[in-house]
Amino acid sequence: MKHSDWLRLTTEGERLCSVLRQQGYQCQKQPRRLAWNVTKAEESQTLTYLPAPVAGWTVLPNQETPARKQLMLLVRNALKQERLETLTHQSDIQKPLDLTRPWVIIRLLNDARRYTVARFYNRQDAEDHQRLLRRFMRGAEFEVIFDPYED
């Protein structure tokens, strides 16, 4: 698992625990694991993230008890709410294309894909930036192209 995924899931787990604490549960993080001990009324369960092929949050032990069903319902509702907030977050909304900067540096990726790195007002600035990128990212391929707006 990538470190960025680990950090994202740890943050997600902490948010889940904050929702559970509002419902009267007590949560305690287990060291070096994506797991929290969750207790309420002398019943102890473990909220944990299971990697692939499950790739989701679950509550252990996996018994069909009313307490576990209630806890799973709270977790699912919290995850739905968090995903809705993420979708409506400002950074997830695509920004309009800046048409005043027609010179573009693209990175050539595998499978004939390309990734726009930066846009510039003039070609000289784009080529200067491309030289800098080539110096620090030797294995990557960058190209400067003119990308005018077409109606």
N, C-alpha and C positions, 0 to 999 in steps of 0.2 A: 504494500500500500504506500502511495506517495505521501510525503510529509504534508503537503497542502491538503490532501484528502483527510488525513488524520486530524489536522487542525480544524477543518470544516466540520467534521463529524463530532469532535470534542465540543465545539461551540453549539452544534445542534443538540447534543446530549444535555449540555448545561441549560439550554432553553427549555428542553423537555422537562428537566428537573424543576425549573422555576415554575412551570405550569402545574406540575404535580405538587409542589410545595403549597401552592395556592389552594389546592384541593385537600390539604391536610396530610400529605405524605411526607416522610422524611427521606432524603436522598443523601447517600454518601458515595463519593467517587472511589472506585477501586484503582490502586496504583498501576500504571503501565498497561491499562486495558481500556477499551471503550465500553465500560460497564459501570453501572451504579447500583448499589444496594438500595432498594426501595422498601420501606416498612410503613405499615399503617395497622394499628390495632393488633399488634403482636403477630402479624403475618409479614414475612420477609420474602421478597422476590428480587430478581436481578433484571434490570433493564440493560440490554446489551445490543450492540450492533453486530450482526452476522455478515461477514464478507460474502463474496460470490460463492456459490450460485444464488444464495438468498438475497444478499445485498439489501438488507433492511433492518429496522429496529424490531426487537422482539422481547418478550418477557419470559424468563425462565424461573422455575421449572415449567415445562410445557404441559400443564394439567388443566383440565376443563373445570375450573372453579369460578364461582361468581366474582371473587376478588380479582382474579387474573383477567376475566372478561372486562370488568370495569376499568382496570388499569390499561388494557390494550385499547379500549375505546377512547380513553383520555389521550393516549399517545397518538392514535390515528387522527383525532380531531386537532391536536396541536400541530402535527405535521402538515395537515391540510391547510390550516391557518397560516403557518410559516411559509408554505409554498405559494399561497396566494399573495402574501406580502412581498415575497421575492419577485414574483412576476410583475407586480405593480411598482416595484422600486424604480426610482428615477434612472439609475445607472443601467438598467436592463432595457430601457427604451432606446431604440436606435436614434442616433443623432443625424440630422439632415446632412447630406453630402455638401462639403464646402466647395462650391463651384468657382471660387476666386483663386484656387490653388490647383492648376491643371497638371503640374509636374508631380509624378507619383513614383515613390520607390516601392517596388514589390519584391517580396521574397518568393522565389520559386520553390515549391514544395513537391513532394512525391505525388504520383498519380495526376500529373498535369494540373495541379491546383496552385493557386497563388494567394498570397496574403499581403494586404496593403500595410506597409510599415509606416509611411509618412507622406504628407502632401506638402508641396512647396509652391511659392509664387513664381520662381524662375528656375531654369535648368541648372544654372551654376550652383545654387544652394543645394539642389537635389544631388548633384554629382559629388559635391564636397561631403555631404552626409553619407553617401554611398561608400566613399573611400574610408570614412571612419568606421562604418559598419563592417566593411571587409577586413579592416585591421583587427577588430575585436572578435569577429565571428568568422573565422577562416573557412570553416566547413560549409557555410551557407552561401547560396547564390542570390544575388540581388541585381535587379535591373531598374533603370530609370526609364519611364515611359511618359508620353504625353496623353492625358486622359481628358479630352474636352467634353463638355456637356452637349448631348445630342437630344433634341426634342423628338 
